[in-house]
Amino acid sequence: MDLPTDPEAVGKARGLAHEVLTAWDMSSVAENVTMVVSELVSNAILHGKAPITLALFQYGRVVRGEVTDHSAGWPNPVPAGPEEEHGRGLAIVTAYADRWGVVPASEGKPADGKTVWFVCAEWRSR
């Protein structure tokens, strides 16, 4: 799914993720996936470069998600104090996903952007 680079895209991405997970009978991971999608799409809008895409894949009882943007800058976790408005996104991703990572968006060329991927497994959500 291609996403616009405005804040409304976050809600659109969450809604799409929920619809897809319902169709796949994977509602047990819906909270985890939608939280991760929300954070990664927010980060792509704030720090990335259009176009931004969201992809979801099902492998048995596991969901893999990918958010791609075309900025050369890769995610960098930063410490956030209790009064900070920003800086917790990747900590939230770590908390809700079984694992996540970053790869170049196209053929090993980091200058062309990156894909932040994550995996949420059904057995973790129970």
VMD Tcl script that builds the backbone (N, CA, C; Angstrom):
set m [mol new atoms 378]
animate dup $m
set s [atomselect $m all]
$s set {name element resname resid chain x y z} {
  {N N MET 1 A 0.849 -1.173 0.000}
  {CA C MET 1 A 0.000 0.000 0.000}
  {C C MET 1 A 0.891 1.230 0.000}
  {N N ASP 2 A 0.654 2.132 -0.923}
  {CA C ASP 2 A 1.351 3.412 -0.941}
  {C C ASP 2 A 0.647 4.347 0.031}
  {N N LEU 3 A 1.439 5.104 0.784}
  {CA C LEU 3 A 0.882 5.994 1.801}
  {C C LEU 3 A 1.267 7.435 1.511}
  {N N PRO 4 A 0.345 8.366 1.780}
  {CA C PRO 4 A 0.697 9.775 1.652}
  {C C PRO 4 A 1.633 10.184 2.794}
  {N N THR 5 A 2.309 11.288 2.617}
  {CA C THR 5 A 3.251 11.737 3.655}
  {C C THR 5 A 2.594 12.769 4.572}
  {N N ASP 6 A 1.414 12.461 5.042}
  {CA C ASP 6 A 0.757 13.324 6.016}
  {C C ASP 6 A 0.302 12.475 7.199}
  {N N PRO 7 A 0.059 13.113 8.328}
  {CA C PRO 7 A -0.294 12.361 9.540}
  {C C PRO 7 A -1.514 11.457 9.401}
  {N N GLU 8 A -2.431 11.754 8.490}
  {CA C GLU 8 A -3.604 10.897 8.296}
  {C C GLU 8 A -3.221 9.510 7.801}
  {N N ALA 9 A -2.032 9.391 7.225}
  {CA C ALA 9 A -1.573 8.094 6.715}
  {C C ALA 9 A -1.404 7.081 7.840}
  {N N VAL 10 A -1.110 7.559 9.030}
  {CA C VAL 10 A -0.912 6.645 10.165}
  {C C VAL 10 A -2.211 5.905 10.477}
  {N N GLY 11 A -3.298 6.626 10.565}
  {CA C GLY 11 A -4.597 5.998 10.809}
  {C C GLY 11 A -5.019 5.091 9.667}
  {N N LYS 12 A -4.739 5.518 8.447}
  {CA C LYS 12 A -5.053 4.704 7.274}
  {C C LYS 12 A -4.275 3.386 7.321}
  {N N ALA 13 A -2.999 3.445 7.686}
  {CA C ALA 13 A -2.159 2.241 7.771}
  {C C ALA 13 A -2.649 1.311 8.881}
  {N N ARG 14 A -3.018 1.870 10.035}
  {CA C ARG 14 A -3.561 1.054 11.127}
  {C C ARG 14 A -4.841 0.361 10.698}
  {N N GLY 15 A -5.716 1.107 10.028}
  {CA C GLY 15 A -6.972 0.529 9.561}
  {C C GLY 15 A -6.742 -0.593 8.558}
  {N N LEU 16 A -5.827 -0.380 7.638}
  {CA C LEU 16 A -5.502 -1.423 6.658}
  {C C LEU 16 A -4.954 -2.659 7.357}
  {N N ALA 17 A -4.036 -2.460 8.296}
  {CA C ALA 17 A -3.460 -3.594 9.016}
  {C C ALA 17 A -4.554 -4.378 9.739}
  {N N HIS 18 A -5.459 -3.677 10.388}
  {CA C HIS 18 A -6.550 -4.355 11.104}
  {C C HIS 18 A -7.427 -5.144 10.143}
  {N N GLU 19 A -7.777 -4.557 8.998}
  {CA C GLU 19 A -8.594 -5.263 8.001}
  {C C GLU 19 A -7.901 -6.517 7.497}
  {N N VAL 20 A -6.630 -6.403 7.185}
  {CA C VAL 20 A -5.875 -7.544 6.659}
  {C C VAL 20 A -5.780 -8.646 7.708}
  {N N LEU 21 A -5.475 -8.281 8.941}
  {CA C LEU 21 A -5.347 -9.285 9.997}
  {C C LEU 21 A -6.676 -9.980 10.267}
  {N N THR 22 A -7.776 -9.254 10.182}
  {CA C THR 22 A -9.095 -9.858 10.340}
  {C C THR 22 A -9.360 -10.854 9.211}
  {N N ALA 23 A -9.048 -10.460 7.991}
  {CA C ALA 23 A -9.237 -11.352 6.843}
  {C C ALA 23 A -8.379 -12.611 6.962}
  {N N TRP 24 A -7.213 -12.484 7.554}
  {CA C TRP 24 A -6.306 -13.622 7.734}
  {C C TRP 24 A -6.625 -14.419 8.997}
  {N N ASP 25 A -7.632 -14.023 9.763}
  {CA C ASP 25 A -7.957 -14.648 11.040}
  {C C ASP 25 A -6.763 -14.592 11.994}
  {N N MET 26 A -6.138 -13.431 12.028}
  {CA C MET 26 A -4.954 -13.210 12.869}
  {C C MET 26 A -5.213 -12.085 13.876}
  {N N SER 27 A -6.446 -11.982 14.352}
  {CA C SER 27 A -6.777 -10.899 15.274}
  {C C SER 27 A -5.990 -10.980 16.574}
  {N N SER 28 A -5.429 -12.144 16.877}
  {CA C SER 28 A -4.651 -12.283 18.114}
  {C C SER 28 A -3.367 -11.449 18.083}
  {N N VAL 29 A -2.893 -11.072 16.910}
  {CA C VAL 29 A -1.689 -10.235 16.812}
  {C C VAL 29 A -2.028 -8.808 16.384}
  {N N ALA 30 A -3.302 -8.505 16.275}
  {CA C ALA 30 A -3.723 -7.201 15.758}
  {C C ALA 30 A -3.181 -6.036 16.582}
  {N N GLU 31 A -3.256 -6.131 17.893}
  {CA C GLU 31 A -2.763 -5.028 18.723}
  {C C GLU 31 A -1.270 -4.808 18.496}
  {N N ASN 32 A -0.503 -5.879 18.507}
  {CA C ASN 32 A 0.940 -5.754 18.313}
  {C C ASN 32 A 1.278 -5.187 16.942}
  {N N VAL 33 A 0.665 -5.746 15.913}
  {CA C VAL 33 A 0.962 -5.296 14.551}
  {C C VAL 33 A 0.547 -3.845 14.353}
  {N N THR 34 A -0.644 -3.477 14.807}
  {CA C THR 34 A -1.086 -2.097 14.589}
  {C C THR 34 A -0.239 -1.099 15.368}
  {N N MET 35 A 0.239 -1.455 16.536}
  {CA C MET 35 A 1.142 -0.558 17.270}
  {C C MET 35 A 2.445 -0.363 16.510}
  {N N VAL 36 A 3.020 -1.443 16.013}
  {CA C VAL 36 A 4.285 -1.355 15.275}
  {C C VAL 36 A 4.083 -0.587 13.971}
  {N N VAL 37 A 3.019 -0.892 13.239}
  {CA C VAL 37 A 2.727 -0.171 11.998}
  {C C VAL 37 A 2.592 1.322 12.281}
  {N N SER 38 A 1.875 1.663 13.321}
  {CA C SER 38 A 1.679 3.066 13.684}
  {C C SER 38 A 3.013 3.773 13.913}
  {N N GLU 39 A 3.877 3.152 14.679}
  {CA C GLU 39 A 5.177 3.772 14.981}
  {C C GLU 39 A 6.059 3.875 13.743}
  {N N LEU 40 A 6.120 2.815 12.962}
  {CA C LEU 40 A 7.012 2.837 11.797}
  {C C LEU 40 A 6.518 3.790 10.716}
  {N N VAL 41 A 5.219 3.854 10.496}
  {CA C VAL 41 A 4.690 4.802 9.519}
  {C C VAL 41 A 4.892 6.233 10.019}
  {N N SER 42 A 4.663 6.469 11.298}
  {CA C SER 42 A 4.925 7.799 11.867}
  {C C SER 42 A 6.375 8.210 11.656}
  {N N ASN 43 A 7.291 7.283 11.941}
  {CA C ASN 43 A 8.712 7.577 11.750}
  {C C ASN 43 A 9.035 7.870 10.288}
  {N N ALA 44 A 8.438 7.091 9.373}
  {CA C ALA 44 A 8.700 7.309 7.946}
  {C C ALA 44 A 8.200 8.691 7.506}
  {N N ILE 45 A 7.047 9.101 8.027}
  {CA C ILE 45 A 6.510 10.421 7.675}
  {C C ILE 45 A 7.388 11.531 8.252}
  {N N LEU 46 A 7.806 11.379 9.509}
  {CA C LEU 46 A 8.599 12.417 10.170}
  {C C LEU 46 A 10.038 12.492 9.684}
  {N N HIS 47 A 10.645 11.338 9.428}
  {CA C HIS 47 A 12.082 11.306 9.161}
  {C C HIS 47 A 12.445 10.796 7.770}
  {N N GLY 48 A 11.483 10.213 7.076}
  {CA C GLY 48 A 11.778 9.589 5.788}
  {C C GLY 48 A 11.505 10.499 4.615}
  {N N LYS 49 A 11.428 9.878 3.460}
  {CA C LYS 49 A 11.207 10.597 2.211}
  {C C LYS 49 A 10.265 9.758 1.344}
  {N N ALA 50 A 9.293 10.434 0.746}
  {CA C ALA 50 A 8.329 9.744 -0.113}
  {C C ALA 50 A 9.036 9.121 -1.313}
  {N N PRO 51 A 8.429 8.082 -1.867}
  {CA C PRO 51 A 7.184 7.444 -1.458}
  {C C PRO 51 A 7.379 6.519 -0.253}
  {N N ILE 52 A 6.311 6.361 0.497}
  {CA C ILE 52 A 6.287 5.483 1.665}
  {C C ILE 52 A 5.303 4.354 1.358}
  {N N THR 53 A 5.733 3.132 1.620}
  {CA C THR 53 A 4.848 1.993 1.389}
  {C C THR 53 A 4.790 1.103 2.622}
  {N N LEU 54 A 3.655 0.439 2.768}
  {CA C LEU 54 A 3.442 -0.552 3.823}
  {C C LEU 54 A 3.092 -1.860 3.156}
  {N N ALA 55 A 3.740 -2.926 3.577}
  {CA C ALA 55 A 3.419 -4.268 3.081}
  {C C ALA 55 A 3.285 -5.207 4.266}
  {N N LEU 56 A 2.304 -6.095 4.206}
  {CA C LEU 56 A 2.097 -7.116 5.233}
  {C C LEU 56 A 2.075 -8.480 4.566}
  {N N PHE 57 A 2.688 -9.457 5.223}
  {CA C PHE 57 A 2.768 -10.810 4.702}
  {C C PHE 57 A 2.423 -11.786 5.814}
  {N N GLN 58 A 1.758 -12.875 5.466}
  {CA C GLN 58 A 1.425 -13.912 6.443}
  {C C GLN 58 A 2.218 -15.165 6.117}
  {N N TYR 59 A 2.862 -15.707 7.132}
  {CA C TYR 59 A 3.584 -16.975 7.035}
  {C C TYR 59 A 3.067 -17.860 8.154}
  {N N GLY 60 A 2.073 -18.684 7.847}
  {CA C GLY 60 A 1.463 -19.492 8.899}
  {C C GLY 60 A 0.814 -18.578 9.919}
  {N N ARG 61 A 1.247 -18.673 11.161}
  {CA C ARG 61 A 0.691 -17.845 12.234}
  {C C ARG 61 A 1.637 -16.700 12.602}
  {N N VAL 62 A 2.413 -16.261 11.618}
  {CA C VAL 62 A 3.364 -15.161 11.795}
  {C C VAL 62 A 3.052 -14.078 10.770}
  {N N VAL 63 A 3.128 -12.819 11.194}
  {CA C VAL 63 A 2.944 -11.681 10.294}
  {C C VAL 63 A 4.264 -10.940 10.188}
  {N N ARG 64 A 4.665 -10.658 8.963}
  {CA C ARG 64 A 5.826 -9.809 8.706}
  {C C ARG 64 A 5.296 -8.530 8.069}
  {N N GLY 65 A 5.776 -7.414 8.581}
  {CA C GLY 65 A 5.410 -6.124 8.019}
  {C C GLY 65 A 6.655 -5.399 7.543}
  {N N GLU 66 A 6.471 -4.538 6.554}
  {CA C GLU 66 A 7.576 -3.749 6.017}
  {C C GLU 66 A 7.083 -2.340 5.736}
  {N N VAL 67 A 7.839 -1.360 6.194}
  {CA C VAL 67 A 7.578 0.035 5.866}
  {C C VAL 67 A 8.815 0.549 5.151}
  {N N THR 68 A 8.611 0.999 3.921}
  {CA C THR 68 A 9.724 1.461 3.098}
  {C C THR 68 A 9.581 2.952 2.826}
  {N N ASP 69 A 10.696 3.669 2.926}
  {CA C ASP 69 A 10.743 5.055 2.474}
  {C C ASP 69 A 12.063 5.259 1.738}
  {N N HIS 70 A 12.248 6.414 1.162}
  {CA C HIS 70 A 13.395 6.619 0.289}
  {C C HIS 70 A 14.386 7.643 0.818}
  {N N SER 71 A 14.495 7.712 2.127}
  {CA C SER 71 A 15.521 8.522 2.771}
  {C C SER 71 A 16.730 7.640 3.069}
  {N N ALA 72 A 17.915 8.203 2.915}
  {CA C ALA 72 A 19.132 7.444 3.206}
  {C C ALA 72 A 19.356 7.274 4.710}
  {N N GLY 73 A 18.689 8.074 5.546}
  {CA C GLY 73 A 18.859 7.985 6.994}
  {C C GLY 73 A 18.165 6.768 7.570}
  {N N TRP 74 A 18.893 6.001 8.383}
  {CA C TRP 74 A 18.334 4.806 8.998}
  {C C TRP 74 A 17.866 5.118 10.413}
  {N N PRO 75 A 16.913 4.335 10.936}
  {CA C PRO 75 A 16.428 4.561 12.298}
  {C C PRO 75 A 17.568 4.483 13.304}
  {N N ASN 76 A 17.492 5.349 14.276}
  {CA C ASN 76 A 18.520 5.405 15.306}
  {C C ASN 76 A 17.825 5.598 16.651}
  {N N PRO 77 A 17.752 4.555 17.477}
  {CA C PRO 77 A 17.108 4.719 18.786}
  {C C PRO 77 A 17.813 5.799 19.604}
  {N N VAL 78 A 17.023 6.655 20.217}
  {CA C VAL 78 A 17.573 7.712 21.064}
  {C C VAL 78 A 16.923 7.607 22.436}
  {N N PRO 79 A 17.677 7.942 23.472}
  {CA C PRO 79 A 17.070 7.910 24.804}
  {C C PRO 79 A 16.038 9.039 24.939}
  {N N ALA 80 A 14.937 8.733 25.584}
  {CA C ALA 80 A 13.889 9.728 25.791}
  {C C ALA 80 A 13.573 9.814 27.274}
  {N N GLY 81 A 13.634 11.015 27.803}
  {CA C GLY 81 A 13.275 11.243 29.196}
  {C C GLY 81 A 11.771 11.229 29.369}
  {N N PRO 82 A 11.303 11.205 30.606}
  {CA C PRO 82 A 9.865 11.117 30.867}
  {C C PRO 82 A 9.068 12.310 30.338}
  {N N GLU 83 A 9.708 13.460 30.144}
  {CA C GLU 83 A 9.009 14.652 29.672}
  {C C GLU 83 A 9.142 14.858 28.163}
  {N N GLU 84 A 9.892 14.007 27.492}
  {CA C GLU 84 A 10.113 14.142 26.046}
  {C C GLU 84 A 8.855 13.750 25.273}
  {N N GLU 85 A 8.559 14.511 24.195}
  {CA C GLU 85 A 7.430 14.186 23.342}
  {C C GLU 85 A 7.769 13.108 22.326}
  {N N HIS 86 A 9.027 13.013 21.944}
  {CA C HIS 86 A 9.456 12.087 20.909}
  {C C HIS 86 A 10.586 11.215 21.436}
  {N N GLY 87 A 10.896 10.159 20.693}
  {CA C GLY 87 A 12.041 9.333 21.038}
  {C C GLY 87 A 11.707 7.949 21.559}
  {N N ARG 88 A 10.426 7.617 21.650}
  {CA C ARG 88 A 10.049 6.298 22.174}
  {C C ARG 88 A 9.611 5.310 21.102}
  {N N GLY 89 A 9.535 5.747 19.850}
  {CA C GLY 89 A 8.987 4.920 18.779}
  {C C GLY 89 A 9.670 3.582 18.618}
  {N N LEU 90 A 10.988 3.574 18.543}
  {CA C LEU 90 A 11.688 2.307 18.343}
  {C C LEU 90 A 11.647 1.433 19.593}
  {N N ALA 91 A 11.539 2.046 20.767}
  {CA C ALA 91 A 11.355 1.252 21.991}
  {C C ALA 91 A 9.991 0.561 21.964}
  {N N ILE 92 A 8.988 1.247 21.423}
  {CA C ILE 92 A 7.662 0.644 21.288}
  {C C ILE 92 A 7.712 -0.493 20.273}
  {N N VAL 93 A 8.404 -0.277 19.166}
  {CA C VAL 93 A 8.551 -1.338 18.164}
  {C C VAL 93 A 9.213 -2.562 18.794}
  {N N THR 94 A 10.269 -2.344 19.559}
  {CA C THR 94 A 10.968 -3.445 20.222}
  {C C THR 94 A 10.046 -4.186 21.193}
  {N N ALA 95 A 9.200 -3.438 21.888}
  {CA C ALA 95 A 8.308 -4.045 22.877}
  {C C ALA 95 A 7.189 -4.872 22.239}
  {N N TYR 96 A 6.683 -4.456 21.078}
  {CA C TYR 96 A 5.534 -5.115 20.479}
  {C C TYR 96 A 5.873 -6.136 19.394}
  {N N ALA 97 A 7.057 -6.040 18.800}
  {CA C ALA 97 A 7.451 -6.983 17.744}
  {C C ALA 97 A 8.337 -8.071 18.336}
  {N N ASP 98 A 8.271 -9.250 17.736}
  {CA C ASP 98 A 9.190 -10.312 18.159}
  {C C ASP 98 A 10.619 -9.955 17.762}
  {N N ARG 99 A 10.751 -9.352 16.593}
  {CA C ARG 99 A 12.052 -8.835 16.152}
  {C C ARG 99 A 11.801 -7.840 15.028}
  {N N TRP 100 A 12.799 -7.007 14.781}
  {CA C TRP 100 A 12.701 -6.030 13.709}
  {C C TRP 100 A 14.104 -5.688 13.238}
  {N N GLY 101 A 14.178 -5.071 12.076}
  {CA C GLY 101 A 15.469 -4.689 11.542}
  {C C GLY 101 A 15.295 -3.745 10.363}
  {N N VAL 102 A 16.419 -3.422 9.743}
  {CA C VAL 102 A 16.436 -2.485 8.628}
  {C C VAL 102 A 17.309 -3.059 7.524}
  {N N VAL 103 A 16.860 -2.930 6.287}
  {CA C VAL 103 A 17.631 -3.353 5.113}
  {C C VAL 103 A 17.526 -2.258 4.060}
  {N N PRO 104 A 18.497 -2.189 3.151}
  {CA C PRO 104 A 18.378 -1.224 2.051}
  {C C PRO 104 A 17.108 -1.497 1.243}
  {N N ALA 105 A 16.479 -0.445 0.751}
  {CA C ALA 105 A 15.214 -0.590 0.033}
  {C C ALA 105 A 15.374 -1.262 -1.321}
  {N N SER 106 A 16.509 -1.059 -1.954}
  {CA C SER 106 A 16.652 -1.648 -3.288}
  {C C SER 106 A 18.084 -2.091 -3.556}
  {N N GLU 107 A 18.222 -3.352 -3.806}
  {CA C GLU 107 A 19.468 -3.954 -4.271}
  {C C GLU 107 A 20.714 -3.484 -3.530}
  {N N GLY 108 A 20.616 -3.377 -2.230}
  {CA C GLY 108 A 21.793 -3.070 -1.434}
  {C C GLY 108 A 22.299 -1.651 -1.551}
  {N N LYS 109 A 21.450 -0.722 -1.972}
  {CA C LYS 109 A 21.868 0.668 -2.122}
  {C C LYS 109 A 21.234 1.518 -1.027}
  {N N PRO 110 A 21.918 1.726 0.091}
  {CA C PRO 110 A 21.316 2.503 1.182}
  {C C PRO 110 A 20.889 3.905 0.761}
  {N N ALA 111 A 21.544 4.498 -0.243}
  {CA C ALA 111 A 21.175 5.840 -0.675}
  {C C ALA 111 A 19.776 5.879 -1.287}
  {N N ASP 112 A 19.245 4.708 -1.718}
  {CA C ASP 112 A 17.910 4.650 -2.309}
  {C C ASP 112 A 16.814 4.495 -1.264}
  {N N GLY 113 A 17.179 4.465 -0.007}
  {CA C GLY 113 A 16.187 4.332 1.047}
  {C C GLY 113 A 16.345 3.038 1.810}
  {N N LYS 114 A 15.346 2.778 2.651}
  {CA C LYS 114 A 15.420 1.574 3.486}
  {C C LYS 114 A 14.038 1.008 3.720}
  {N N THR 115 A 14.043 -0.248 4.121}
  {CA C THR 115 A 12.832 -0.931 4.553}
  {C C THR 115 A 13.040 -1.343 6.000}
  {N N VAL 116 A 12.142 -0.890 6.859}
  {CA C VAL 116 A 12.148 -1.332 8.251}
  {C C VAL 116 A 11.121 -2.462 8.324}
  {N N TRP 117 A 11.583 -3.640 8.719}
  {CA C TRP 117 A 10.722 -4.812 8.772}
  {C C TRP 117 A 10.498 -5.227 10.217}
  {N N PHE 118 A 9.426 -5.965 10.435}
  {CA C PHE 118 A 9.151 -6.497 11.767}
  {C C PHE 118 A 8.399 -7.803 11.629}
  {N N VAL 119 A 8.448 -8.587 12.683}
  {CA C VAL 119 A 7.739 -9.857 12.744}
  {C C VAL 119 A 6.965 -9.910 14.052}
  {N N CYS 120 A 5.694 -10.286 13.950}
  {CA C CYS 120 A 4.856 -10.535 15.127}
  {C C CYS 120 A 4.275 -11.942 14.978}
  {N N ALA 121 A 4.509 -12.764 15.966}
  {CA C ALA 121 A 4.045 -14.144 15.926}
  {C C ALA 121 A 2.857 -14.326 16.854}
  {N N GLU 122 A 1.915 -15.161 16.436}
  {CA C GLU 122 A 0.706 -15.396 17.214}
  {C C GLU 122 A 0.999 -15.909 18.607}
  {N N TRP 123 A 1.921 -16.820 18.753}
  {CA C TRP 123 A 2.170 -17.430 20.059}
  {C C TRP 123 A 2.694 -16.419 21.080}
  {N N ARG 124 A 3.314 -15.331 20.644}
  {CA C ARG 124 A 3.795 -14.309 21.580}
  {C C ARG 124 A 2.630 -13.487 22.130}
  {N N SER 125 A 1.573 -13.357 21.366}
  {CA C SER 125 A 0.464 -12.477 21.726}
  {C C SER 125 A -0.514 -13.111 22.695}
  {N N ARG 126 A -0.380 -14.368 22.964}
  {CA C ARG 126 A -1.345 -15.040 23.834}
  {C C ARG 126 A -1.074 -14.782 25.284}
}
mol reanalyze $m
mol bondsrecalc $m
mol representation Tube
mol addrep $m
